[in-house]
Amino acid sequence: MPGDLKEGRIVIVGASLAGLRAAEALREEGFTGSLTVVGDEPHPPYDRPPLSKQVLLGQATADSTGLPMRRDPDADWRLGVRATGVDLLAKQVLLEDGEPLPYDRLLIATGTRARPWPNPEEALLDGVFTLRTREDAGGLAQRLAAGPERVLVIGGGFTGSEIASACRERGLEVTVAERGPAPLVGALGGTLSKLAAVMHRNHGVDLRTGVTVTALHGNGGFTGAELSDGSRVDADVCVVALGAVRNVEWLAESGLAAGPRGIACDAGCRAFNMYGIVTDDVFVAGDVSRFPHPLFGYQMLSLEHWGNAVEQAEVAAHNMVNPGPLQRPHLAVPTFWSTQFGLNIKSVGVPTYSDHVVIAQGSLEARRLAMVYGYQGRVTAAVTVDMAKSLDYYRHLIETAAPFPPPTGAADRAIAADVPIPSDVPDPKGLSHGPTVALTGYLPDRRLTVVQPTG
Amino acid sequence: MDSETLLARITDYANRPNPYPLYAELRESGPVVRQADGGYLVGTYHEIAALLHDPRMSVDPRTRGEVTHKPPFLRLDDPEHHRLRTLAMRPFGPPHSPGRVDAMRGEIDQITKELMDSFEAGRQIDIVDDFAYPLPVTVICRLLGVPREDEPLFRAWSDALVAAADVRPEAETTETDKAGDQARIEMGGYLVNLAEQRRGNPSDDMLSAFVNEPDPALRLTQEELAETAVLLLIAGHETTVNLIANGVLTLLRQPEHLDQLRRDHDLLPRAVEELLRYEPPVHIRERIPLADIDVAGTPIAQGTSVVLVLASGNRDAMRFHEPDRFDPTRPDNEHLGFGSGIHLCYGAPLARIEAQAALGALLPHLGTARLVQDPPPYRQNAMLRGPRHLPIQL
C-alpha cells in the first residue's frame, strides 16, 4: 500500500547538510512516522562553506554557522553518537553505544572527513590543522588571529586556496605547496589554474608547485616542513588540505556497495549492495554517494558540493516516501562556488569531464570570464570568474547537450573563443589533494591525452 | 494570423486594464510568436529566462543603429555594461556600500508616515498622487541628492523619457523620440550641475559619491555621470509607484488576502514577491540578437526585435502552480518581476523595502477602504504598466 510509505520508522545516519535537508523534506512530503537522525558530531547541523572563509577572516565565529531549519523535522536527534554498522537483514543500524536502531527505511548521509596527514606523529604536532569541522575552523581561526609568522598550506585545491586567501587578507605570510602544476588544476584544468596561480602570487602567496611536503618538523609545536625539492619552509602553523575521505568504513561489513569512492546508488538515490543489486529500503545522499548521471555518460559521479547535498537529499526523501512509479531521479547539473583572492568562482557541470575548453566571454587578463568545457564536441561544463549571472545560460547549454564550442555572438566574447584548447585536466594521482568531483567509472585523463606532433 | 497582431493588441491602450488574457493567448500560440512587423514575441517563462541570460542578446540600441550617444548601463552590453553598473553600484550596494539601502528603512518609514498624516477615515484619496508616487520620489531624491522641490522639473523630463522608451509598434514615434532626447539632455545637464556643486564638498548622497571618487580608474566621465544619474532618478521612482499602486489595487480586489496580511504582517515580504509576479510594474523588455539564434526551434535572425513579455512569463503554468491566483504564501516564487541575468534590476533591494514599508503602513487603513473606480484609469505606458490614478474611499 503506497500510503504505508508515509508511516513507519526512518533513520537518517549523518546530521549535516544532507541529513537535515532530507529530514525536512520527508516531513514536507507528508511523512508522519518516526524519524531519527544520528550524527557523530555533538552539534546540530551546521554549514561548512563559511568555515574556510568568514570564520578564518574573523567575520564569524565557528559556532555561528548553524544551519537554519526550514521547518522543524520533528526528529529524534541522536547527536554525538557514531553509527558502527548496518544489518540489512534485520533492518537495524548499530550504534557505538551498542543499541540497535531499527528502521523501515534508512538514509545514509555520512559525508566525508578531512584527509589526515599520513604521518600520525607529525599530524599531532601543535599548530598542524585540517579544516573540515567547526572545531577545526575555530582552532585555526584562533591561531590565525594570534598572528603566526608564517602559515604553510599543504594542497592547492579549493579549501587550500581559500585558506591561503584568508591568510593574505589577514596580512599573514603564507606558503602553499601543491603537487600539481598550479592551484585548482584538478578541479578546473590547466587554463584557469594559470589564472589561479597568478592570483596567488599577485596577492603575495609564496606558491610552490610541483612539490610535495615530505616531512613536518617540530618538537611539540610545528616549526616547519621539508619539501621534495630539498627546500624547507619555516612556519608555525600548517594546514593540511589534502581533500576528503568518504565516511564509509562503518559499512565495511554491511554488504552495501561502499568503498573509498563512496556508496554506489542508482539515479533515485537507492543504494546498491555489493553485488550491484539495488536495495529497496536503503538510500544515500550527499558527499558520501556516487551516482550515475546521464549528462556525463552515466558515469558514476561523486561530488563534494553543497548544492548536490541539498538536491540529492530532497530527491532521496521524496523517493523514500513514494512508490516506484512516482519516484524521481537526481539529475541536477552539478554546481559549486568559491570565493578567494577577491574572485567569485562558480562552476556548473563537470569541468573534469572534458577534452577542450574555450574562453567564451571575457578574458584571463580582465580576471572576469566564462570558460566553457567540452567533451567530444558537446558542452559539459562552464566556470565563471566574477561573471556568475552568465551561469544559467551555460547550464542550459549543458542540459541540452549543446555542441562545443558554444555558439558565437556574445557581446563580450573573447577573440580566444574561436580557439578551443586542450582542457588539460591532470591525472588526480598527480595532485596533492583529492578531487572534489570524481568520475568514478573511469579516469578522465585517459581520454584527454593530446598528441602534439613535433617538427 | 491573429497571433501576428498580439503586440499591437497588448500595447493598445484599451487593453491596459487587463492584458492577461492576451498573455494567455500569447503562451497558447507557442513559445515564440512572429509578429506582422517581422519581430517576435516571447511569453513563456523558461524561454524568457533563457533569453535574459543569453550573452548573445543585446540591449544596446546602437546594435540597430538607432542612436549614436552612449546609453546608460541599462541599455549597454557587457563589458561596458559591467563596468558602468559596477561603478554605479559602489555608493549604492555591496560590496562597497553594503548597508546603504537597509539603513534607509527608518527614513522610508518616516516618509510613509508623513504622507499618511493627511489620511482621514471617510475621505477619498488617490493612492497614486497622494502616496505611491511621492514616496519613491522622496526616497530617490534623498538617496541621489536631488532637491525634492525640483520634482515638477524632473517629472516633465521623466514623462518624456519614459514615453520615448515605451514599446509602440505601428506608431509614428519621431516626435516622441525627439522629445525624449531633449529631455535626456536637459535632465542630464541638470543632474551633472547638481553633482558638480558637491565636488570637493560632499554630502551623504550618491551624486556626491560619484564626483568625489578618489580613484581615477573608478570615476565616471561627465557623459557617463549624466546618463547614469538620469537612469537612477527615473528608474528609482517610475517603477515603484506602479508596484505600490498595483499592490493596493490587488489587495482591495482580494479582501481575503488583505485580511490575511492584516493578521500576519510577517507575510509582507512574500506578498511583495507575489505582487512582483502577479502584477509586476515592468511588463515588457526588448532584446536584439547579435547572431542568428534558435529559440525553442524557431530560428531568429541577427538584428530582429525580440520582445520578452515578462508579465506573461510570470503567469506561465509550466512554471508556476495556479499562476492566475494571487497567493502571498507562494513558495518557490522565482518571478521575472525584476528581470534576470546581468540586467537584473539594480534597485530591487530598495524597491522591496519601499513596497514592504508602503503596504505595511497602508494595511490598517485598507480594511474599510473601497475602490472608487475599478478598473482605475491606467497610464499610457504598456511597458511600465500601472494605474494613473487609484481613487479609494477610506
Boltz contact constraints between the chains, C-beta under 6 A:
constraints:
  - contact:
      token1: [A, 361]
      token2: [B, 55]
      max_distance: 6.0
  - contact:
      token1: [A, 389]
      token2: [B, 341]
      max_distance: 6.0
  - contact:
      token1: [A, 389]
      token2: [B, 342]
      max_distance: 6.0
  - contact:
      token1: [A, 390]
      token2: [B, 55]
      max_distance: 6.0
  - contact:
      token1: [A, 392]
      token2: [B, 53]
      max_distance: 6.0
  - contact:
      token1: [A, 393]
      token2: [B, 53]
      max_distance: 6.0
  - contact:
      token1: [A, 393]
      token2: [B, 54]
      max_distance: 6.0
  - contact:
      token1: [A, 396]
      token2: [B, 50]
      max_distance: 6.0
  - contact:
      token1: [A, 408]
      token2: [B, 291]
      max_distance: 6.0
  - contact:
      token1: [A, 409]
      token2: [B, 56]
      max_distance: 6.0
  - contact:
      token1: [A, 409]
      token2: [B, 290]
      max_distance: 6.0
  - contact:
      token1: [A, 409]
      token2: [B, 291]
      max_distance: 6.0
  - contact:
      token1: [A, 410]
      token2: [B, 55]
      max_distance: 6.0
  - contact:
      token1: [A, 410]
      token2: [B, 56]
      max_distance: 6.0
  - contact:
      token1: [A, 411]
      token2: [B, 58]
      max_distance: 6.0
  - contact:
      token1: [A, 411]
      token2: [B, 77]
      max_distance: 6.0
  - contact:
      token1: [A, 411]
      token2: [B, 78]
      max_distance: 6.0
  - contact:
      token1: [A, 412]
      token2: [B, 78]
      max_distance: 6.0
  - contact:
      token1: [A, 412]
      token2: [B, 79]
      max_distance: 6.0
